[in-house]
Amino acid sequence: MDLEPQDDWILDDELGIRLPPKPPRPGENECCGTGCNPCVMQLYQMRLRTWKKQVKQLKADAGVG
């Protein structure tokens, strides 16, 4: 996975590397509760998994945490 830092990435001062921002959790009123496919919560979970993989790869590439 080749990840190039983007303008919205945040510097993690502790690790000394820039990381993508964590995807925002949908608000309480964003899920209608009628079983949409895909549901906004399912989309959030997919984005969160992708974000976690990206952060893990970036840390490994930088030799940290």
NORLIN-V523161 format. One record per backbone hydrogen bond with DSSP energy under -0.5 kcal/mol. NH is the residue of the N-H (numbers start at 1). CO is the residue of the C=O. If there is no record, write none. Layout:
nh:co
NH:CO
NH:CO
This chain:
nh:co
3:1
4:2
9:6
10:19
12:17
13:11
16:12
17:12
19:10
30:27
31:27
31:28
32:30
43:39
44:40
45:41
46:42
47:43
48:44
49:45
50:46
51:47
52:48
53:49
54:50
55:51
56:52
57:53
58:54
59:55
60:56
61:57
62:58
63:59
63:60
64:59
